[in-house]
């Protein structure tokens, strides 16, 4: 029997990210997802929103039908 699995090429936060350190964030996503590690990818609030920055995923963990991402924000697009 297989398990549902998703391949993602951007980080969509929906405002649920938690700051761990200055530019390091932790995010829980529902289901099992695979992300590229150590490669800069877009960070967005929603899938249809503009890019809010660029992040590099440092760690991906799967447990209890959830994916936990630890990522570093390397650039931030600001409207200021």
Biopython code that builds the backbone (N, CA, C, O; Angstrom):
import numpy as np
from Bio.PDB.StructureBuilder import StructureBuilder

atoms = [
    (1, "UNK", "N", (0.841, -1.173, 0.000)),
    (1, "UNK", "CA", (0.000, 0.000, 0.000)),
    (1, "UNK", "C", (0.889, 1.240, 0.000)),
    (1, "UNK", "O", (1.851, 1.313, 0.765)),
    (2, "UNK", "N", (0.578, 2.203, -0.843)),
    (2, "UNK", "CA", (1.364, 3.419, -0.951)),
    (2, "UNK", "C", (0.919, 4.488, 0.025)),
    (2, "UNK", "O", (-0.094, 4.344, 0.710)),
    (3, "UNK", "N", (1.690, 5.560, 0.078)),
    (3, "UNK", "CA", (1.316, 6.696, 0.914)),
    (3, "UNK", "C", (1.229, 7.935, 0.048)),
    (3, "UNK", "O", (2.002, 8.078, -0.899)),
    (4, "UNK", "N", (0.289, 8.851, 0.358)),
    (4, "UNK", "CA", (0.198, 10.092, -0.407)),
    (4, "UNK", "C", (1.473, 10.904, -0.212)),
    (4, "UNK", "O", (1.997, 11.007, 0.897)),
    (5, "UNK", "N", (1.957, 11.474, -1.302)),
    (5, "UNK", "CA", (3.247, 12.137, -1.289)),
    (5, "UNK", "C", (3.195, 13.308, -2.254)),
    (5, "UNK", "O", (2.603, 13.191, -3.326)),
    (6, "UNK", "N", (3.798, 14.429, -1.900)),
    (6, "UNK", "CA", (3.755, 15.626, -2.728)),
    (6, "UNK", "C", (5.163, 16.192, -2.883)),
    (6, "UNK", "O", (5.930, 16.211, -1.920)),
    (7, "UNK", "N", (5.507, 16.650, -4.074)),
    (7, "UNK", "CA", (6.792, 17.288, -4.345)),
    (7, "UNK", "C", (6.552, 18.790, -4.484)),
    (7, "UNK", "O", (5.762, 19.213, -5.328)),
    (8, "UNK", "N", (7.224, 19.599, -3.665)),
    (8, "UNK", "CA", (7.035, 21.047, -3.677)),
    (8, "UNK", "C", (8.312, 21.753, -4.090)),
    (8, "UNK", "O", (9.417, 21.315, -3.767)),
    (9, "UNK", "N", (8.139, 22.875, -4.823)),
    (9, "UNK", "CA", (9.288, 23.662, -5.269)),
    (9, "UNK", "C", (9.228, 25.096, -4.761)),
    (9, "UNK", "O", (9.985, 25.948, -5.227)),
    (10, "UNK", "N", (8.341, 25.374, -3.814)),
    (10, "UNK", "CA", (8.290, 26.661, -3.125)),
    (10, "UNK", "C", (7.759, 26.440, -1.718)),
    (10, "UNK", "O", (7.095, 25.440, -1.443)),
    (11, "UNK", "N", (8.057, 27.378, -0.831)),
    (11, "UNK", "CA", (7.573, 27.315, 0.537)),
    (11, "UNK", "C", (6.358, 28.232, 0.634)),
    (11, "UNK", "O", (6.467, 29.434, 0.393)),
    (12, "UNK", "N", (5.202, 27.673, 0.985)),
    (12, "UNK", "CA", (3.974, 28.451, 1.178)),
    (12, "UNK", "C", (3.665, 28.417, 2.669)),
    (12, "UNK", "O", (3.347, 27.361, 3.215)),
    (13, "UNK", "N", (3.757, 29.573, 3.332)),
    (13, "UNK", "CA", (3.682, 29.620, 4.790)),
    (13, "UNK", "C", (2.270, 29.775, 5.347)),
    (13, "UNK", "O", (1.982, 29.275, 6.435)),
    (14, "UNK", "N", (1.401, 30.447, 4.634)),
    (14, "UNK", "CA", (0.046, 30.781, 5.124)),
    (14, "UNK", "C", (0.107, 31.444, 6.492)),
    (14, "UNK", "O", (-0.843, 31.361, 7.270)),
    (15, "UNK", "N", (1.225, 32.103, 6.786)),
    (15, "UNK", "CA", (1.401, 32.822, 8.048)),
    (15, "UNK", "C", (1.635, 31.936, 9.257)),
    (15, "UNK", "O", (1.550, 32.414, 10.389)),
    (16, "UNK", "N", (1.929, 30.650, 9.049)),
    (16, "UNK", "CA", (2.087, 29.707, 10.171)),
    (16, "UNK", "C", (3.536, 29.432, 10.554)),
    (16, "UNK", "O", (3.796, 28.569, 11.392)),
    (17, "UNK", "N", (4.478, 30.147, 9.958)),
    (17, "UNK", "CA", (5.885, 29.912, 10.273)),
    (17, "UNK", "C", (6.203, 30.444, 11.668)),
    (17, "UNK", "O", (5.597, 31.408, 12.135)),
    (18, "UNK", "N", (7.165, 29.795, 12.320)),
    (18, "UNK", "CA", (7.604, 30.209, 13.652)),
    (18, "UNK", "C", (9.097, 30.510, 13.587)),
    (18, "UNK", "O", (9.886, 29.704, 13.096)),
    (19, "UNK", "N", (9.469, 31.683, 14.089)),
    (19, "UNK", "CA", (10.877, 32.072, 14.091)),
    (19, "UNK", "C", (11.621, 31.294, 15.172)),
    (19, "UNK", "O", (11.207, 31.274, 16.331)),
    (20, "UNK", "N", (12.727, 30.650, 14.781)),
    (20, "UNK", "CA", (13.559, 29.882, 15.711)),
    (20, "UNK", "C", (14.790, 30.691, 16.095)),
    (20, "UNK", "O", (15.221, 30.678, 17.248)),
    (21, "UNK", "N", (15.343, 31.385, 15.131)),
    (21, "UNK", "CA", (16.509, 32.247, 15.329)),
    (21, "UNK", "C", (16.321, 33.450, 14.408)),
    (21, "UNK", "O", (15.249, 33.621, 13.827)),
    (22, "UNK", "N", (17.338, 34.274, 14.269)),
    (22, "UNK", "CA", (17.205, 35.524, 13.513)),
    (22, "UNK", "C", (16.589, 35.315, 12.128)),
    (22, "UNK", "O", (15.581, 35.946, 11.810)),
    (23, "UNK", "N", (17.161, 34.458, 11.309)),
    (23, "UNK", "CA", (16.632, 34.204, 9.970)),
    (23, "UNK", "C", (16.245, 32.738, 9.768)),
    (23, "UNK", "O", (16.146, 32.282, 8.629)),
    (24, "UNK", "N", (16.030, 32.009, 10.832)),
    (24, "UNK", "CA", (15.705, 30.589, 10.781)),
    (24, "UNK", "C", (14.259, 30.382, 11.227)),
    (24, "UNK", "O", (13.844, 30.894, 12.267)),
    (25, "UNK", "N", (13.496, 29.627, 10.431)),
    (25, "UNK", "CA", (12.078, 29.441, 10.692)),
    (25, "UNK", "C", (11.714, 27.958, 10.691)),
    (25, "UNK", "O", (12.377, 27.144, 10.049)),
    (26, "UNK", "N", (10.652, 27.621, 11.419)),
    (26, "UNK", "CA", (10.109, 26.273, 11.475)),
    (26, "UNK", "C", (8.667, 26.331, 10.980)),
    (26, "UNK", "O", (7.909, 27.220, 11.369)),
    (27, "UNK", "N", (8.290, 25.389, 10.127)),
    (27, "UNK", "CA", (6.954, 25.375, 9.533)),
    (27, "UNK", "C", (6.458, 23.945, 9.457)),
    (27, "UNK", "O", (7.173, 23.058, 8.993)),
    (28, "UNK", "N", (5.229, 23.720, 9.915)),
    (28, "UNK", "CA", (4.596, 22.405, 9.795)),
    (28, "UNK", "C", (3.615, 22.434, 8.635)),
    (28, "UNK", "O", (2.781, 23.334, 8.541)),
    (29, "UNK", "N", (3.718, 21.449, 7.753)),
    (29, "UNK", "CA", (2.805, 21.297, 6.623)),
    (29, "UNK", "C", (2.081, 19.965, 6.769)),
    (29, "UNK", "O", (2.672, 18.972, 7.195)),
    (30, "UNK", "N", (0.812, 19.948, 6.417)),
    (30, "UNK", "CA", (0.021, 18.720, 6.503)),
    (30, "UNK", "C", (0.426, 17.755, 5.386)),
    (30, "UNK", "O", (0.653, 18.175, 4.251)),
    (31, "UNK", "N", (0.514, 16.483, 5.705)),
    (31, "UNK", "CA", (0.861, 15.455, 4.728)),
    (31, "UNK", "C", (2.367, 15.301, 4.570)),
    (31, "UNK", "O", (3.155, 16.018, 5.186)),
    (32, "UNK", "N", (2.742, 14.345, 3.728)),
    (32, "UNK", "CA", (4.151, 14.082, 3.467)),
    (32, "UNK", "C", (4.558, 14.825, 2.207)),
    (32, "UNK", "O", (3.967, 14.642, 1.143)),
    (33, "UNK", "N", (5.576, 15.667, 2.341)),
    (33, "UNK", "CA", (6.027, 16.500, 1.228)),
    (33, "UNK", "C", (7.549, 16.415, 1.108)),
    (33, "UNK", "O", (8.262, 16.249, 2.098)),
    (34, "UNK", "N", (8.013, 16.531, -0.107)),
    (34, "UNK", "CA", (9.444, 16.528, -0.378)),
    (34, "UNK", "C", (9.832, 17.895, -0.925)),
    (34, "UNK", "O", (9.147, 18.433, -1.794)),
    (35, "UNK", "N", (10.913, 18.452, -0.427)),
    (35, "UNK", "CA", (11.403, 19.771, -0.835)),
    (35, "UNK", "C", (12.883, 19.666, -1.186)),
    (35, "UNK", "O", (13.590, 18.819, -0.640)),
    (36, "UNK", "N", (13.357, 20.519, -2.095)),
    (36, "UNK", "CA", (14.804, 20.553, -2.362)),
    (36, "UNK", "C", (15.535, 21.157, -1.159)),
    (36, "UNK", "O", (15.081, 22.150, -0.591)),
    (37, "UNK", "N", (16.638, 20.573, -0.780)),
    (37, "UNK", "CA", (17.420, 21.044, 0.365)),
    (37, "UNK", "C", (18.661, 21.774, -0.141)),
    (37, "UNK", "O", (19.286, 21.358, -1.116)),
    (38, "UNK", "N", (19.009, 22.871, 0.538)),
    (38, "UNK", "CA", (20.202, 23.682, 0.241)),
    (38, "UNK", "C", (20.170, 24.323, -1.146)),
    (38, "UNK", "O", (21.216, 24.569, -1.746)),
    (39, "UNK", "N", (18.962, 24.591, -1.652)),
    (39, "UNK", "CA", (18.791, 25.286, -2.929)),
    (39, "UNK", "C", (17.829, 26.445, -2.680)),
    (39, "UNK", "O", (16.767, 26.227, -2.097)),
    (40, "UNK", "N", (18.157, 27.668, -3.097)),
    (40, "UNK", "CA", (17.244, 28.796, -2.884)),
    (40, "UNK", "C", (15.922, 28.591, -3.624)),
    (40, "UNK", "O", (15.908, 28.292, -4.818)),
    (41, "UNK", "N", (14.796, 28.759, -2.889)),
    (41, "UNK", "CA", (13.462, 28.653, -3.483)),
    (41, "UNK", "C", (12.588, 29.792, -2.960)),
    (41, "UNK", "O", (12.891, 30.395, -1.930)),
    (42, "UNK", "N", (11.498, 30.081, -3.681)),
    (42, "UNK", "CA", (10.570, 31.150, -3.311)),
    (42, "UNK", "C", (9.866, 30.844, -1.992)),
    (42, "UNK", "O", (9.538, 29.695, -1.696)),
    (43, "UNK", "N", (9.642, 31.893, -1.212)),
    (43, "UNK", "CA", (8.823, 31.825, -0.001)),
    (43, "UNK", "C", (7.628, 32.740, -0.253)),
    (43, "UNK", "O", (7.795, 33.909, -0.598)),
    (44, "UNK", "N", (6.418, 32.196, -0.078)),
    (44, "UNK", "CA", (5.192, 32.957, -0.313)),
    (44, "UNK", "C", (4.221, 32.758, 0.835)),
    (44, "UNK", "O", (4.257, 31.732, 1.515)),
    (45, "UNK", "N", (3.348, 33.743, 1.053)),
    (45, "UNK", "CA", (2.291, 33.605, 2.073)),
    (45, "UNK", "C", (1.220, 32.636, 1.586)),
    (45, "UNK", "O", (0.781, 31.767, 2.339)),
    (46, "UNK", "N", (0.796, 32.781, 0.328)),
    (46, "UNK", "CA", (-0.164, 31.861, -0.288)),
    (46, "UNK", "C", (0.389, 31.444, -1.639)),
    (46, "UNK", "O", (1.320, 32.062, -2.156)),
    (47, "UNK", "N", (-0.178, 30.409, -2.201)),
    (47, "UNK", "CA", (0.336, 29.891, -3.475)),
    (47, "UNK", "C", (0.173, 30.898, -4.615)),
    (47, "UNK", "O", (0.947, 30.883, -5.572)),
    (48, "UNK", "N", (-0.836, 31.776, -4.516)),
    (48, "UNK", "CA", (-1.096, 32.748, -5.579)),
    (48, "UNK", "C", (-0.508, 34.123, -5.315)),
    (48, "UNK", "O", (-0.605, 35.003, -6.170)),
    (49, "UNK", "N", (0.101, 34.333, -4.150)),
    (49, "UNK", "CA", (0.646, 35.652, -3.814)),
    (49, "UNK", "C", (2.017, 35.853, -4.456)),
    (49, "UNK", "O", (2.643, 34.910, -4.941)),
    (50, "UNK", "N", (2.460, 37.103, -4.445)),
    (50, "UNK", "CA", (3.807, 37.407, -4.931)),
    (50, "UNK", "C", (4.832, 36.822, -3.969)),
    (50, "UNK", "O", (4.528, 36.556, -2.806)),
    (51, "UNK", "N", (6.027, 36.629, -4.459)),
    (51, "UNK", "CA", (7.108, 36.106, -3.634)),
    (51, "UNK", "C", (7.427, 37.096, -2.520)),
    (51, "UNK", "O", (7.632, 38.281, -2.785)),
    (52, "UNK", "N", (7.470, 36.623, -1.284)),
    (52, "UNK", "CA", (7.818, 37.506, -0.174)),
    (52, "UNK", "C", (9.299, 37.420, 0.166)),
    (52, "UNK", "O", (9.802, 38.233, 0.941)),
    (53, "UNK", "N", (10.003, 36.446, -0.402)),
    (53, "UNK", "CA", (11.432, 36.319, -0.168)),
    (53, "UNK", "C", (11.968, 35.027, -0.752)),
    (53, "UNK", "O", (11.276, 34.318, -1.482)),
    (54, "UNK", "N", (13.209, 34.740, -0.417)),
    (54, "UNK", "CA", (13.874, 33.518, -0.862)),
    (54, "UNK", "C", (14.398, 32.792, 0.371)),
    (54, "UNK", "O", (14.980, 33.399, 1.270)),
    (55, "UNK", "N", (14.179, 31.482, 0.394)),
    (55, "UNK", "CA", (14.632, 30.684, 1.517)),
    (55, "UNK", "C", (15.413, 29.465, 1.075)),
    (55, "UNK", "O", (15.317, 29.027, -0.072)),
    (56, "UNK", "N", (16.188, 28.926, 1.999)),
    (56, "UNK", "CA", (16.944, 27.700, 1.776)),
    (56, "UNK", "C", (16.533, 26.715, 2.864)),
    (56, "UNK", "O", (16.702, 26.990, 4.052)),
    (57, "UNK", "N", (15.996, 25.574, 2.461)),
    (57, "UNK", "CA", (15.577, 24.569, 3.424)),
    (57, "UNK", "C", (16.807, 23.842, 3.948)),
    (57, "UNK", "O", (17.639, 23.355, 3.184)),
    (58, "UNK", "N", (16.897, 23.783, 5.274)),
    (58, "UNK", "CA", (18.031, 23.145, 5.928)),
    (58, "UNK", "C", (17.694, 21.745, 6.424)),
    (58, "UNK", "O", (18.580, 20.898, 6.535)),
    (59, "UNK", "N", (16.400, 21.490, 6.727)),
    (59, "UNK", "CA", (16.028, 20.198, 7.291)),
    (59, "UNK", "C", (14.563, 19.908, 6.979)),
    (59, "UNK", "O", (13.720, 20.802, 7.052)),
    (60, "UNK", "N", (14.265, 18.661, 6.633)),
    (60, "UNK", "CA", (12.903, 18.185, 6.392)),
    (60, "UNK", "C", (12.689, 16.954, 7.271)),
    (60, "UNK", "O", (13.480, 16.011, 7.235)),
    (61, "UNK", "N", (11.618, 16.970, 8.057)),
    (61, "UNK", "CA", (11.279, 15.829, 8.916)),
    (61, "UNK", "C", (9.841, 15.403, 8.647)),
    (61, "UNK", "O", (8.963, 16.251, 8.490)),
    (62, "UNK", "N", (9.594, 14.106, 8.592)),
    (62, "UNK", "CA", (8.251, 13.552, 8.428)),
    (62, "UNK", "C", (7.861, 12.833, 9.709)),
    (62, "UNK", "O", (8.633, 12.031, 10.235)),
    (63, "UNK", "N", (6.663, 13.118, 10.215)),
    (63, "UNK", "CA", (6.134, 12.363, 11.346)),
    (63, "UNK", "C", (4.640, 12.624, 11.477)),
    (63, "UNK", "O", (4.171, 13.746, 11.286)),
    (64, "UNK", "N", (3.904, 11.573, 11.804)),
    (64, "UNK", "CA", (2.459, 11.656, 12.055)),
    (64, "UNK", "C", (1.702, 12.391, 10.958)),
    (64, "UNK", "O", (0.910, 13.288, 11.246)),
    (65, "UNK", "N", (1.937, 12.020, 9.705)),
    (65, "UNK", "CA", (1.276, 12.620, 8.540)),
    (65, "UNK", "C", (1.523, 14.130, 8.443)),
    (65, "UNK", "O", (0.662, 14.870, 7.966)),
    (66, "UNK", "N", (2.686, 14.582, 8.889)),
    (66, "UNK", "CA", (3.078, 15.986, 8.796)),
    (66, "UNK", "C", (4.512, 16.089, 8.312)),
    (66, "UNK", "O", (5.325, 15.188, 8.516)),
    (67, "UNK", "N", (4.800, 17.199, 7.671)),
    (67, "UNK", "CA", (6.156, 17.514, 7.248)),
    (67, "UNK", "C", (6.593, 18.751, 8.009)),
    (67, "UNK", "O", (5.887, 19.760, 8.014)),
    (68, "UNK", "N", (7.748, 18.685, 8.649)),
    (68, "UNK", "CA", (8.312, 19.812, 9.388)),
    (68, "UNK", "C", (9.508, 20.347, 8.617)),
    (68, "UNK", "O", (10.458, 19.613, 8.345)),
    (69, "UNK", "N", (9.459, 21.638, 8.262)),
    (69, "UNK", "CA", (10.541, 22.286, 7.528)),
    (69, "UNK", "C", (11.291, 23.233, 8.449)),
    (69, "UNK", "O", (10.686, 23.990, 9.208)),
    (70, "UNK", "N", (12.595, 23.185, 8.376)),
    (70, "UNK", "CA", (13.429, 24.209, 8.981)),
    (70, "UNK", "C", (14.106, 24.907, 7.812)),
    (70, "UNK", "O", (14.850, 24.288, 7.051)),
    (71, "UNK", "N", (13.839, 26.216, 7.676)),
    (71, "UNK", "CA", (14.414, 26.942, 6.546)),
    (71, "UNK", "C", (14.999, 28.271, 6.990)),
    (71, "UNK", "O", (14.591, 28.861, 7.990)),
    (72, "UNK", "N", (15.973, 28.718, 6.205)),
    (72, "UNK", "CA", (16.636, 29.994, 6.462)),
    (72, "UNK", "C", (16.181, 30.989, 5.407)),
    (72, "UNK", "O", (16.263, 30.719, 4.209)),
    (73, "UNK", "N", (15.705, 32.134, 5.857)),
    (73, "UNK", "CA", (15.317, 33.201, 4.939)),
    (73, "UNK", "C", (16.582, 33.941, 4.542)),
    (73, "UNK", "O", (17.247, 34.540, 5.387)),
    (74, "UNK", "N", (16.920, 33.903, 3.241)),
    (74, "UNK", "CA", (18.178, 34.528, 2.801)),
    (74, "UNK", "C", (17.960, 35.882, 2.144)),
    (74, "UNK", "O", (18.899, 36.670, 2.035)),
    (75, "UNK", "N", (16.732, 36.169, 1.701)),
    (75, "UNK", "CA", (16.402, 37.494, 1.208)),
    (75, "UNK", "C", (14.920, 37.749, 1.426)),
    (75, "UNK", "O", (14.108, 36.824, 1.415)),
    (76, "UNK", "N", (14.582, 39.012, 1.625)),
    (76, "UNK", "CA", (13.207, 39.406, 1.900)),
    (76, "UNK", "C", (12.824, 40.508, 0.927)),
    (76, "UNK", "O", (13.531, 41.510, 0.812)),
    (77, "UNK", "N", (11.712, 40.331, 0.227)),
    (77, "UNK", "CA", (11.196, 41.358, -0.658)),
    (77, "UNK", "C", (10.308, 42.268, 0.162)),
    (77, "UNK", "O", (9.297, 41.822, 0.706)),
    (78, "UNK", "N", (10.665, 43.526, 0.258)),
    (78, "UNK", "CA", (9.938, 44.454, 1.106)),
    (78, "UNK", "C", (9.291, 45.549, 0.269)),
    (78, "UNK", "O", (9.813, 45.947, -0.772)),
    (79, "UNK", "N", (8.153, 46.023, 0.740)),
    (79, "UNK", "CA", (7.462, 47.115, 0.033)),
    (79, "UNK", "C", (7.880, 48.471, 0.582)),
    (79, "UNK", "O", (7.374, 49.497, 0.127)),
    (80, "UNK", "N", (8.785, 48.501, 1.543)),
    (80, "UNK", "CA", (9.244, 49.788, 2.135)),
    (80, "UNK", "C", (10.169, 50.512, 1.208)),
    (80, "UNK", "O", (10.647, 51.598, 1.537)),
]
sb = StructureBuilder()
sb.init_structure("model")
sb.init_model(0)
sb.init_chain("A")
sb.init_seg("    ")
for serial, (resi, resn, name, xyz) in enumerate(atoms, 1):
    if name == "N":
        sb.init_residue(resn, " ", resi, " ")
    sb.init_atom(name, np.array(xyz, "f"), 0.0, 1.0, " ", f" {name:<3s}", serial, name[0])
structure = sb.get_structure()
